[in-house]
Structure formats: C-alpha cells, structure tokens
Amino acid sequence: MSPDSYRVLLNEDWELEDLYEFPHALSQCYAFIYCLDSELQPRDRERINFALREYPWRGGYSYVNIFTVFKNQIPLLDRPKIKSIQKASPGWLDLFLNINVAYQVATAIAVLSGAALSAANVYKKANKLILEVNAARRKETVERLTSTAGEMKAFNSMCTELAKNLGFKSLKELHEHTGDPEISLKLLMAHYRRMSVIVEYADKGKATLTLPKLP
C-alpha cells in the first residue's frame, strides 16, 4: 500500500533557513498529533508512555528527545517523505504521509491561527504558573516531588484552555498517558511552540497547509 500525497502551497520567496525550519516544525507537529491526538496507533504505545512518565521535564533535553520518540513510533509507511518540491509561482511541497493526520494538522493550525491572541495569553499564564510552582518547591526544606491539590487544579485548567486553542481533542487520554497534568501542560506548551512556527509561515504567506475540497 502506497502512502498518500499531501500538498503544502509555497506562496512567497523562501530563505535558505526556511528549508529547515518549516519542514522541521511540520514534522514535529505531525508526529505529536499522530501519536497523541489521532485515531491511529503508534508502533509501541508503551515506549511513548514510558518516556512521558520517566523523563525529568526540567530542561530542553526531555523535549528534544520526546519528539524523537514520537517520530520513531510512527509506522515507516506514514513517516513524512518528500515527493516533490517546486519553488516558483505557484510553488509547492508535496509529501508522502498519512493524509488524515496531515488534514488534522492543517485543521489544528487553522484553529490556532484564529485563536492566536488567546493562545498566547494562555501560554504566558501557563509559563508563569510553572515558574511560580518551581519557585515554591525550591523554598521548601525538602524538595517536593508531587503537586498540591491547588497546583493540580491550576495545571488541569491551563491544559483545558491551551488544548482548546490548539485544536487538541485527546486531553483526557493525554492525562492518562502522562499520569500528571503538569507533564501534560508542558507537552502542550512544547506543541504550541512548534505549531506557532507553522502559523507564522501561514500568516506571512510563505506556506499554506491545504484541506480537502468540499464536494
């Protein structure tokens, strides 16, 4: 069975670094949604859950590695590969991948683009919450490893708000995979940062993620 072909429209002149930045962000968002927000099954769900529960989530190392885990757990047939690229007017980037997940990414990008201000505010509030919680933990004589009831409530609230702005549907399942709403929030924030890169390309007219044509 051959993978589907999906087209990204390239609408303006690109600089050299764009050839890395945009595909890299798109690939990571695709992997995140494939593994955590689609109806498809990754190759090894337990490998993902082990990483989600065992990584320290205190620095960039955890985030870089979890997106590598997501990518590696996509079946080979569904991993994005370049079919063709043309940079002219009009230009395009044709990819072999799972078309349903690609459309899901495009839909989520449209949701985030329409809620950009709200999402940015939620992200700032979530970042402030995490900084405050970390500061409170450092002040304690013995470092606390678990969240208080109030912190758990705040993490859950931020997750709900951010997931809505990201078009992320599987929040309940994400909490089950991580076992901790703080980790869920940090993952959604990492996803937001990568999704924002694609939104910026769309807003500048550099790249347009296509959706299926209505009958």
Rosetta blueprint (number, residue, H / E / L):
1 M L
2 S L
3 P L
4 D E
5 S E
6 Y E
7 R E
8 V E
9 L E
10 L E
11 N L
12 E L
13 D L
14 W L
15 E L
16 L L
17 E L
18 D H
19 L H
20 Y H
21 E H
22 F H
23 P H
24 H H
25 A H
26 L H
27 S H
28 Q H
29 C H
30 Y H
31 A H
32 F H
33 I H
34 Y H
35 C H
36 L H
37 D L
38 S L
39 E L
40 L L
41 Q L
42 P L
43 R L
44 D L
45 R H
46 E H
47 R H
48 I H
49 N H
50 F H
51 A H
52 L H
53 R H
54 E H
55 Y L
56 P L
57 W L
58 R L
59 G L
60 G H
61 Y H
62 S H
63 Y H
64 V H
65 N H
66 I H
67 F H
68 T H
69 V H
70 F H
71 K H
72 N H
73 Q L
74 I L
75 P L
76 L H
77 L H
78 D H
79 R L
80 P L
81 K E
82 I E
83 K E
84 S E
85 I E
86 Q E
87 K L
88 A L
89 S L
90 P L
91 G E
92 W E
93 L E
94 D E
95 L E
96 F E
97 L E
98 N L
99 I H
100 N H
101 V H
102 A H
103 Y H
104 Q H
105 V H
106 A H
107 T H
108 A H
109 I H
110 A H
111 V H
112 L H
113 S H
114 G H
115 A L
116 A H
117 L H
118 S H
119 A H
120 A H
121 N H
122 V H
123 Y H
124 K H
125 K H
126 A H
127 N H
128 K H
129 L H
130 I H
131 L H
132 E H
133 V H
134 N H
135 A H
136 A H
137 R H
138 R H
139 K H
140 E L
141 T L
142 V L
143 E L
144 R L
145 L L
146 T L
147 S L
148 T L
149 A H
150 G H
151 E H
152 M H
153 K H
154 A H
155 F H
156 N H
157 S H
158 M H
159 C H
160 T H
161 E H
162 L H
163 A H
164 K H
165 N H
166 L H
167 G L
168 F L
169 K L
170 S L
171 L H
172 K H
173 E H
174 L H
175 H H
176 E H
177 H H
178 T H
179 G L
180 D L
181 P H
182 E H
183 I H
184 S H
185 L H
186 K H
187 L H
188 L H
189 M H
190 A H
191 H H
192 Y H
193 R H
194 R H
195 M H
196 S H
197 V H
198 I H
199 V H
200 E H
201 Y H
202 A H
203 D H
204 K L
205 G L
206 K L
207 A E
208 T E
209 L E
210 T L
211 L L
212 P L
213 K L
214 L L
215 P L
